Amino acid sequence: MKIVFIVFRVLLGLLLLFASISYFFNLIPEPIQTGNIKVFNDGLKASVYLIPLVKSIELTVGLAYVSGKMMKIANLLLLPISLNILMVNIFMMPEGTPIALLLFLGNVFFIYRDWNSYKALFKA
């Protein structure tokens, strides 16, 4: 089971690294978007800081996942991002939902695996 965990962690890390590095170095041309997703992305771009911030966090978490270091903080940093990616895909781009679901469930799985480390965050 430990090998499966390591392989899954590294694959998710590589997915995050690919997404962030391809954004920063413009490795993949932006797909043509229409409708609500275009309006949504235009709003994100108009904020100027939000997409680079998210991609920087994805880069940091991807490095943490690949290296296996600082996984607990990386899981917490990724949770709101992976949830938002999932919701955007469900409601605006259903064709991307399987990968978004894999990312979100992987993030939840990693948190669940180390749940004892996170319990203190939820005590009053």
DSSP file with accessible surface (Angstrom, degrees, kcal/mol):
  #  RESIDUE AA STRUCTURE BP1 BP2  ACC     N-H-->O    O-->H-N    N-H-->O    O-->H-N    TCO  KAPPA ALPHA  PHI   PSI    X-CA   Y-CA   Z-CA
    1    1 A M     >        0   0  167      0, 0.0     4,-2.2     0, 0.0     5,-0.1   0.000 360.0 360.0 360.0 -33.3    0.0    0.0    0.0
    2    2 A K  H  >  +     0   0  151      1,-0.2     4,-2.3     2,-0.2     5,-0.2   0.897 360.0  51.1 -63.6 -38.1    2.9    2.3    0.7
    3    3 A I  H  > S+     0   0  121      2,-0.2     4,-2.7     1,-0.2     5,-0.2   0.909 108.6  51.4 -65.1 -42.1    4.1    2.0   -2.9
    4    4 A V  H  > S+     0   0   92      1,-0.2     4,-2.7     2,-0.2     5,-0.2   0.922 110.0  50.3 -60.6 -43.1    0.7    2.8   -4.2
    5    5 A F  H  X S+     0   0   17     -4,-2.2     4,-2.7     2,-0.2    -2,-0.2   0.931 111.8  47.1 -60.6 -45.7    0.6    5.9   -2.0
    6    6 A I  H  X S+     0   0   58     -4,-2.3     4,-2.7     2,-0.2     5,-0.2   0.930 113.4  47.7 -64.3 -44.8    4.0    7.1   -3.2
    7    7 A V  H  X S+     0   0   78     -4,-2.7     4,-2.6     2,-0.2    -2,-0.2   0.942 114.5  46.3 -62.4 -45.7    3.2    6.5   -6.9
    8    8 A F  H  X S+     0   0   54     -4,-2.7     4,-2.5    -5,-0.2     5,-0.2   0.922 112.8  50.5 -63.5 -42.4   -0.2    8.3   -6.6
    9    9 A R  H  X S+     0   0   35     -4,-2.7     4,-2.3    -5,-0.2    -2,-0.2   0.931 112.5  46.0 -61.5 -45.2    1.5   11.2   -4.7
   10   10 A V  H  X S+     0   0   41     -4,-2.7     4,-2.8     2,-0.2    -2,-0.2   0.914 111.5  51.7 -67.2 -41.0    4.2   11.6   -7.3
   11   11 A L  H  X S+     0   0  106     -4,-2.6     4,-2.2     2,-0.2    -2,-0.2   0.922 112.0  45.8 -62.9 -43.1    1.7   11.4  -10.2
   12   12 A L  H  X S+     0   0    4     -4,-2.5     4,-2.4     2,-0.2    -1,-0.2   0.894 112.2  52.6 -65.0 -39.3   -0.5   14.2   -8.7
   13   13 A G  H  X S+     0   0    0     -4,-2.3     4,-2.7    -5,-0.2    -2,-0.2   0.920 109.3  48.4 -60.9 -42.7    2.7   16.2   -8.0
   14   14 A L  H  X S+     0   0   89     -4,-2.8     4,-2.9     2,-0.2    -1,-0.2   0.885 109.3  53.4 -66.1 -38.0    3.7   15.9  -11.6
   15   15 A L  H  X S+     0   0   60     -4,-2.2     4,-2.4     2,-0.2    -2,-0.2   0.935 112.0  44.9 -60.4 -45.6    0.2   16.9  -12.7
   16   16 A L  H  X S+     0   0    4     -4,-2.4     4,-2.3     2,-0.2     5,-0.2   0.900 113.6  49.7 -66.1 -40.8    0.4   20.0  -10.6
   17   17 A L  H  X S+     0   0   24     -4,-2.7     4,-3.0     2,-0.2     5,-0.4   0.923 111.0  49.6 -63.6 -43.4    4.0   20.8  -11.8
   18   18 A F  H  X S+     0   0  119     -4,-2.9     4,-2.4     1,-0.2     5,-0.2   0.933 111.8  48.5 -60.4 -45.1    2.9   20.4  -15.4
   19   19 A A  H  X S+     0   0   26     -4,-2.4     4,-1.1    -5,-0.2    -1,-0.2   0.910 117.7  40.2 -63.7 -41.7   -0.1   22.7  -14.9
   20   20 A S  H  X S+     0   0    0     -4,-2.3     4,-2.4     2,-0.2     5,-0.2   0.928 116.7  46.7 -77.4 -43.1    1.9   25.4  -13.2
   21   21 A I  H  X S+     0   0   64     -4,-3.0     4,-2.4    -5,-0.2     6,-0.2   0.917 110.8  52.7 -66.2 -40.3    5.1   25.3  -15.3
   22   22 A S  H  <>S+     0   0   17     -4,-2.4     5,-1.6    -5,-0.4     6,-0.6   0.847 110.9  49.4 -65.7 -29.2    3.1   25.3  -18.6
   23   23 A Y  H ><5S+     0   0   82     -4,-1.1     3,-0.9    -5,-0.2    -2,-0.2   0.955 113.1  44.5 -70.0 -49.9    1.3   28.4  -17.3
   24   24 A F  H 3<5S+     0   0   78     -4,-2.4    -2,-0.2     1,-0.2    -1,-0.2   0.829 123.5  35.3 -67.3 -31.9    4.5   30.3  -16.3
   25   25 A F  T 3<5S-     0   0  144     -4,-2.4    -1,-0.2    -5,-0.2    -2,-0.2   0.296 103.4-124.9-106.0  10.1    6.4   29.4  -19.5
   26   26 A N  T < 5 +     0   0  136     -3,-0.9    -3,-0.2    -4,-0.4    -4,-0.1   0.896  53.9 154.8  48.9  48.8    3.4   29.5  -21.9
   27   27 A L      < +     0   0  109     -5,-1.6    -4,-0.1    -6,-0.2    -1,-0.1   0.774  61.8  42.8 -77.1 -27.2    4.1   25.9  -23.1
   28   28 A I  S    S-     0   0   88     -6,-0.6    -1,-0.1     3,-0.0    -2,-0.1  -0.980  89.3-120.2-122.4 129.2    0.5   25.2  -24.1
   29   29 A P        -     0   0  113      0, 0.0    -2,-0.0     0, 0.0    -3,-0.0  -0.384  38.5-101.3 -65.3 145.6   -1.6   27.7  -26.0
   30   30 A E        -     0   0  122      1,-0.1     2,-0.1    -2,-0.0     3,-0.0  -0.465  38.8-117.5 -66.2 133.7   -4.8   28.7  -24.2
   31   31 A P        -     0   0   89      0, 0.0     2,-0.4     0, 0.0    -1,-0.1  -0.382  32.1-101.1 -70.0 151.6   -7.8   26.9  -25.5
   32   32 A I        -     0   0  167     -2,-0.1     2,-0.3     1,-0.0     6,-0.0  -0.606  46.4-164.6 -73.4 127.2  -10.5   29.0  -27.1
   33   33 A Q        -     0   0   42     -2,-0.4     2,-0.3     4,-0.1    -3,-0.0  -0.866  11.3-177.2-117.9 151.4  -13.3   29.4  -24.6
   34   34 A T    >>  +     0   0  112     -2,-0.3     3,-0.7     4,-0.0     4,-0.6  -0.905  45.8  10.3-137.3 165.6  -16.9   30.6  -24.9
   35   35 A G  H 3> S-     0   0   51     -2,-0.3     4,-1.8     1,-0.2     3,-0.4  -0.289 117.9 -11.5  71.5-146.7  -19.8   31.2  -22.7
   36   36 A N  H 3> S+     0   0  128      1,-0.2     4,-2.8     2,-0.2    -1,-0.2   0.834 131.9  56.9 -63.2 -36.0  -19.7   31.3  -18.9
   37   37 A I  H <> S+     0   0   15     -3,-0.7     4,-2.7    55,-0.3    -1,-0.2   0.883 106.3  51.3 -66.8 -33.1  -16.2   29.9  -18.6
   38   38 A K  H  X S+     0   0   91     -4,-0.6     4,-2.6    -3,-0.4    -2,-0.2   0.943 111.7  46.4 -66.6 -44.5  -14.8   32.7  -20.8
   39   39 A V  H  X S+     0   0  101     -4,-1.8     4,-2.1     2,-0.2    -2,-0.2   0.925 113.8  49.6 -61.9 -43.7  -16.5   35.3  -18.6
   40   40 A F  H  X S+     0   0   64     -4,-2.8     4,-2.1     1,-0.2    -2,-0.2   0.947 113.4  44.6 -60.9 -49.7  -15.2   33.5  -15.5
   41   41 A N  H  X S+     0   0   30     -4,-2.7     4,-2.6     1,-0.2    -1,-0.2   0.863 110.1  55.3 -66.2 -35.7  -11.6   33.3  -16.8
   42   42 A D  H  X S+     0   0   70     -4,-2.6     4,-2.1    -5,-0.2    -1,-0.2   0.899 108.1  50.0 -63.0 -37.9  -11.7   36.9  -18.0
   43   43 A G  H  X S+     0   0   45     -4,-2.1     4,-1.1     2,-0.2    -2,-0.2   0.903 110.3  49.3 -65.6 -41.1  -12.7   38.0  -14.4
   44   44 A L  H  < S+     0   0   37     -4,-2.1     7,-0.5     1,-0.2     3,-0.4   0.918 112.3  48.0 -63.6 -42.1   -9.8   35.9  -13.0
   45   45 A K  H >< S+     0   0   88     -4,-2.6     3,-1.3     1,-0.2    -2,-0.2   0.860 105.7  59.0 -66.1 -34.6   -7.4   37.5  -15.5
   46   46 A A  H 3< S+     0   0   78     -4,-2.1    -1,-0.2     1,-0.3    -2,-0.2   0.796  95.4  62.8 -65.7 -26.7   -8.8   41.0  -14.6
   47   47 A S  T 3< S-     0   0   40     -4,-1.1     2,-2.4    -3,-0.4    -1,-0.3   0.691  89.1-159.9 -71.6 -16.0   -7.8   40.5  -11.0
   48   48 A V  S <  S+     0   0  115     -3,-1.3    -1,-0.2    -4,-0.4    -2,-0.1  -0.173  76.3  51.1  69.4 -43.2   -4.2   40.3  -12.2
   49   49 A Y  S  > S+     0   0  149     -2,-2.4     4,-2.0     2,-0.1    -1,-0.2   0.726  89.6  74.3 -96.5 -23.9   -2.8   38.5   -9.1
   50   50 A L  H  > S+     0   0   55     -6,-0.4     4,-2.7     2,-0.2     5,-0.2   0.929  95.6  44.9 -68.1 -48.1   -5.1   35.5   -8.6
   51   51 A I  H  > S+     0   0   31     -7,-0.5     4,-2.8     1,-0.2     5,-0.3   0.950 114.9  48.1 -65.0 -45.9   -4.1   33.1  -11.4
   52   52 A P  H  > S+     0   0   44      0, 0.0     4,-2.1     0, 0.0    -1,-0.2   0.900 112.3  51.3 -60.8 -34.2   -0.3   33.6  -10.7
   53   53 A L  H  X S+     0   0   86     -4,-2.0     4,-2.3     2,-0.2    -2,-0.2   0.949 112.0  45.2 -64.9 -47.5   -1.0   33.1   -7.0
   54   54 A V  H  X S+     0   0   40     -4,-2.7     4,-2.8     1,-0.2    -1,-0.2   0.924 114.0  49.1 -62.9 -43.5   -2.9   29.9   -7.6
   55   55 A K  H  X S+     0   0   43     -4,-2.8     4,-2.2    -5,-0.2    -1,-0.2   0.859 109.3  52.9 -67.1 -32.8   -0.2   28.6  -10.1
   56   56 A S  H  X S+     0   0   52     -4,-2.1     4,-2.5    -5,-0.3    -1,-0.2   0.907 110.5  47.1 -67.0 -40.7    2.5   29.5   -7.6
   57   57 A I  H  X S+     0   0   40     -4,-2.3     4,-3.1     2,-0.2     5,-0.3   0.920 110.9  52.0 -66.0 -41.8    0.7   27.4   -4.9
   58   58 A E  H  X S+     0   0    8     -4,-2.8     4,-2.7     2,-0.2    -2,-0.2   0.911 110.3  49.2 -59.4 -41.0    0.3   24.6   -7.4
   59   59 A L  H  X S+     0   0   50     -4,-2.2     4,-2.4     2,-0.2    -2,-0.2   0.941 113.0  46.5 -62.9 -46.4    4.0   24.7   -8.2
   60   60 A T  H  X S+     0   0   83     -4,-2.5     4,-2.2     2,-0.2    -2,-0.2   0.927 115.4  45.2 -62.6 -46.3    4.9   24.6   -4.5
   61   61 A V  H  X S+     0   0    0     -4,-3.1     4,-3.0     2,-0.2     5,-0.2   0.905 110.8  54.3 -66.6 -39.6    2.5   21.8   -3.7
   62   62 A G  H  X S+     0   0    0     -4,-2.7     4,-2.5    -5,-0.3     5,-0.2   0.926 109.5  47.5 -60.3 -42.5    3.6   19.9   -6.8
   63   63 A L  H  X S+     0   0   98     -4,-2.4     4,-2.5     1,-0.2     6,-0.3   0.906 112.5  49.8 -64.5 -39.5    7.2   20.1   -5.6
   64   64 A A  H  X>S+     0   0   12     -4,-2.2     4,-2.2     2,-0.2     5,-0.7   0.917 112.0  47.7 -64.8 -42.8    6.1   19.0   -2.1
   65   65 A Y  H  <5S+     0   0    0     -4,-3.0    -2,-0.2     2,-0.2    -1,-0.2   0.916 114.0  46.1 -65.3 -43.5    4.2   16.0   -3.5
   66   66 A V  H  <5S+     0   0   54     -4,-2.5    -2,-0.2    -5,-0.2    -1,-0.2   0.920 120.8  38.3 -67.1 -41.2    7.1   14.9   -5.7
   67   67 A S  H  <5S-     0   0   67     -4,-2.5    -1,-0.2    -5,-0.2    -2,-0.2   0.721 100.1-132.7 -81.8 -23.0    9.7   15.3   -3.0
   68   68 A G  T  <5 +     0   0   29     -4,-2.2     3,-0.4     1,-0.3     2,-0.3   0.576  63.1 129.6  80.4   8.7    7.5   14.0   -0.2
   69   69 A K      < +     0   0  147     -5,-0.7    -1,-0.3    -6,-0.3    -2,-0.1  -0.745  69.4   3.0 -98.7 144.6    8.5   16.9    2.0
   70   70 A M  S  > S+     0   0  144     -2,-0.3     4,-1.9    -3,-0.1    -1,-0.2   0.834  75.9 156.4  54.7  39.5    6.0   19.2    3.9
   71   71 A M  H  >  +     0   0   20     -3,-0.4     4,-2.6     1,-0.2     5,-0.2   0.853  62.6  59.4 -64.3 -35.8    3.1   17.1    2.7
   72   72 A K  H  > S+     0   0   98      1,-0.2     4,-1.4     2,-0.2    -1,-0.2   0.932 111.0  38.8 -66.0 -44.1    0.8   18.2    5.6
   73   73 A I  H  > S+     0   0   88      2,-0.2     4,-2.4     1,-0.2    -1,-0.2   0.880 114.3  56.2 -72.5 -35.0    0.9   21.9    4.8
   74   74 A A  H  X S+     0   0    4     -4,-1.9     4,-2.3     1,-0.2    -2,-0.2   0.913 104.7  53.0 -62.5 -40.0    0.9   21.2    1.1
   75   75 A N  H  X S+     0   0    0     -4,-2.6     4,-1.5     1,-0.2    -1,-0.2   0.903 110.4  46.9 -62.0 -41.4   -2.4   19.3    1.5
   76   76 A L  H  < S+     0   0   61     -4,-1.4    -1,-0.2     1,-0.2    -2,-0.2   0.884 111.8  50.5 -68.6 -38.6   -4.0   22.2    3.3
   77   77 A L  H  X S+     0   0   72     -4,-2.4     4,-0.6     1,-0.2    -2,-0.2   0.882 113.4  46.2 -64.8 -36.7   -2.8   24.7    0.7
   78   78 A L  H  X S+     0   0    0     -4,-2.3     4,-3.4    -5,-0.2     5,-0.3   0.766  92.4  81.3 -79.8 -23.6   -4.2   22.6   -2.1
   79   79 A L  H  X S+     0   0   61     -4,-1.5     4,-2.4     1,-0.2     5,-0.2   0.912  95.5  40.3 -55.7 -52.9   -7.6   21.9   -0.6
   80   80 A P  H  > S+     0   0   84      0, 0.0     4,-2.1     0, 0.0    -1,-0.2   0.890 118.2  49.9 -66.1 -30.3   -9.4   25.1   -1.5
   81   81 A I  H  X S+     0   0   18     -4,-0.6     4,-2.7     2,-0.2    -2,-0.2   0.940 111.9  46.0 -70.8 -45.5   -7.7   25.2   -4.9
   82   82 A S  H  X S+     0   0    0     -4,-3.4     4,-2.2     1,-0.2    22,-0.2   0.889 112.7  51.3 -66.6 -35.2   -8.6   21.6   -5.7
   83   83 A L  H  X S+     0   0   77     -4,-2.4     4,-2.6    -5,-0.3    -1,-0.2   0.930 111.6  47.1 -65.4 -42.9  -12.2   22.1   -4.6
   84   84 A N  H  X S+     0   0   86     -4,-2.1     4,-2.7    -5,-0.2     5,-0.3   0.911 110.4  52.1 -66.1 -40.4  -12.5   25.2   -6.8
   85   85 A I  H  X S+     0   0   42     -4,-2.7     4,-2.2     1,-0.2    -1,-0.2   0.929 111.3  48.4 -60.2 -43.1  -11.1   23.4   -9.8
   86   86 A L  H  X S+     0   0    9     -4,-2.2     4,-2.7    14,-0.2    -2,-0.2   0.938 112.3  47.2 -62.9 -46.9  -13.6   20.6   -9.2
   87   87 A M  H  X S+     0   0   69     -4,-2.6     4,-2.6     2,-0.2     5,-0.3   0.911 111.3  50.6 -64.9 -41.8  -16.6   23.0   -8.9
   88   88 A V  H  X>S+     0   0   21     -4,-2.7     4,-2.6     1,-0.2     5,-1.0   0.930 113.6  46.4 -61.2 -42.9  -15.5   25.0  -12.0
   89   89 A N  H  X5S+     0   0   17     -4,-2.2     4,-0.5    -5,-0.3     8,-0.3   0.898 112.9  48.7 -68.4 -39.8  -15.3   21.8  -14.0
   90   90 A I  H  <5S+     0   0   71     -4,-2.7    -2,-0.2    -5,-0.2    -1,-0.2   0.945 123.2  30.7 -63.9 -45.4  -18.6   20.4  -12.8
   91   91 A F  H  <5S+     0   0  155     -4,-2.6    -2,-0.2    -5,-0.2    -1,-0.2   0.747 136.9  16.5 -90.3 -24.7  -20.6   23.6  -13.5
   92   92 A M  H  <5S+     0   0   64     -4,-2.6   -55,-0.3    -5,-0.3    -3,-0.2   0.684 131.5  27.3-122.3 -27.4  -18.8   25.1  -16.5
   93   93 A M    ><< +     0   0   51     -5,-1.0     3,-2.2    -4,-0.5     4,-0.3  -0.561  58.3 172.7-137.7  70.5  -16.5   22.5  -18.2
   94   94 A P  G >  S+     0   0   82      0, 0.0     3,-1.4     0, 0.0    -1,-0.1   0.760  73.7  70.1 -56.4 -24.1  -17.9   19.0  -17.5
   95   95 A E  G 3  S+     0   0  150      1,-0.3    -5,-0.1     2,-0.1    -6,-0.1   0.758  99.5  48.9 -66.6 -22.3  -15.4   17.5  -19.9
   96   96 A G  G <> S+     0   0   20     -3,-2.2     4,-1.9    -7,-0.2     3,-0.3   0.432  82.1 100.4 -94.5   3.2  -12.6   18.2  -17.4
   97   97 A T  H <> S+     0   0   31     -3,-1.4     4,-3.1    -8,-0.3     5,-0.3   0.861  72.1  59.4 -61.6 -40.7  -14.4   16.8  -14.4
   98   98 A P  H  > S+     0   0   90      0, 0.0     4,-2.3     0, 0.0    -1,-0.2   0.935 110.8  40.9 -57.9 -44.4  -12.6   13.4  -14.2
   99   99 A I  H  > S+     0   0  107     -3,-0.3     4,-2.4     2,-0.2    -2,-0.2   0.919 116.2  50.1 -69.3 -40.7   -9.2   14.9  -13.8
  100  100 A A  H  X S+     0   0    3     -4,-1.9     4,-2.6     2,-0.2   -14,-0.2   0.904 111.1  49.5 -62.8 -39.7  -10.5   17.5  -11.4
  101  101 A L  H  X S+     0   0   74     -4,-3.1     4,-3.1     2,-0.2     5,-0.3   0.908 109.4  51.8 -66.1 -40.2  -12.2   14.8   -9.4
  102  102 A L  H  X S+     0   0   87     -4,-2.3     4,-2.3    -5,-0.3    -2,-0.2   0.925 111.4  47.4 -60.9 -44.5   -9.0   12.8   -9.3
  103  103 A L  H  X S+     0   0    9     -4,-2.4     4,-2.3     2,-0.2    -2,-0.2   0.946 115.4  44.6 -62.6 -47.5   -7.1   15.8   -8.0
  104  104 A F  H  X S+     0   0   42     -4,-2.6     4,-2.7   -22,-0.2     5,-0.2   0.941 115.3  46.3 -65.2 -47.4   -9.7   16.6   -5.3
  105  105 A L  H  X S+     0   0   93     -4,-3.1     4,-2.7     1,-0.2    -1,-0.2   0.878 111.9  52.5 -65.7 -35.1  -10.2   13.0   -4.1
  106  106 A G  H  X S+     0   0    1     -4,-2.3     4,-2.4    -5,-0.3    -1,-0.2   0.934 110.2  48.3 -63.2 -43.2   -6.4   12.6   -4.0
  107  107 A N  H  X S+     0   0    0     -4,-2.3     4,-2.0     2,-0.2    -2,-0.2   0.938 113.3  46.8 -62.2 -45.4   -6.1   15.7   -1.9
  108  108 A V  H  X S+     0   0   59     -4,-2.7     4,-3.1     1,-0.2    -1,-0.2   0.905 110.6  53.7 -64.3 -40.0   -8.9   14.5    0.4
  109  109 A F  H  X S+     0   0   72     -4,-2.7     4,-2.6     1,-0.2    -1,-0.2   0.923 108.1  49.2 -60.7 -44.3   -7.2   11.1    0.6
  110  110 A F  H  X S+     0   0    1     -4,-2.4     4,-1.2     2,-0.2    -1,-0.2   0.886 113.1  47.2 -64.6 -37.4   -3.9   12.6    1.6
  111  111 A I  H  < S+     0   0   17     -4,-2.0     3,-0.4    -5,-0.2    -2,-0.2   0.936 112.6  49.3 -67.3 -45.1   -5.6   14.6    4.3
  112  112 A Y  H >< S+     0   0  171     -4,-3.1     3,-1.6     1,-0.2     4,-0.2   0.892 105.9  57.8 -60.1 -39.5   -7.6   11.6    5.5
  113  113 A R  H 3< S+     0   0  113     -4,-2.6    -1,-0.2     1,-0.3     3,-0.2   0.846 117.6  32.3 -61.1 -35.9   -4.4    9.5    5.7
  114  114 A D  T >X S+     0   0   36     -4,-1.2     3,-1.7    -3,-0.4     4,-0.7  -0.070  79.6 134.2-109.4  31.0   -2.8   12.0    8.1
  115  115 A W  H X>  +     0   0  102     -3,-1.6     4,-1.3     1,-0.3     3,-1.2   0.838  64.3  63.3 -55.2 -36.1   -6.0   13.0    9.8
  116  116 A N  H 34 S+     0   0  126      1,-0.3     4,-0.4    -4,-0.2    -1,-0.3   0.837 100.4  54.2 -60.1 -28.9   -4.5   12.7   13.3
  117  117 A S  H <4 S+     0   0   60     -3,-1.7    -1,-0.3     1,-0.2    -2,-0.2   0.752 111.7  44.4 -73.9 -23.2   -2.1   15.5   12.4
  118  118 A Y  H X< S+     0   0    6     -3,-1.2     3,-1.4    -4,-0.7     4,-0.5   0.572  86.8  89.6 -98.0 -12.8   -5.0   17.8   11.4
  119  119 A K  G >< S+     0   0   97     -4,-1.3     3,-1.7     1,-0.3     4,-0.2   0.867  80.4  61.1 -55.6 -38.4   -7.4   17.1   14.4
  120  120 A A  G >  S+     0   0   73     -4,-0.4     3,-1.1     1,-0.3    -1,-0.3   0.776  93.4  65.2 -63.3 -24.8   -5.9   19.9   16.5
  121  121 A L  G <  S+     0   0  110     -3,-1.4    -1,-0.3     1,-0.2    -2,-0.2   0.739 103.0  47.8 -67.5 -22.3   -7.0   22.4   13.9
  122  122 A F  G <  S+     0   0  145     -3,-1.7     2,-0.4    -4,-0.5    -1,-0.2   0.283  85.6 106.6-106.6   8.7  -10.6   21.7   14.5
  123  123 A K    <         0   0  162     -3,-1.1    -3,-0.0    -4,-0.2     0, 0.0  -0.715 360.0 360.0 -89.2 140.9  -10.6   21.8   18.3
  124  124 A A              0   0  153     -2,-0.4    -1,-0.1     0, 0.0    -2,-0.1  -0.349 360.0 360.0 -79.6 360.0  -12.2   24.9   20.0
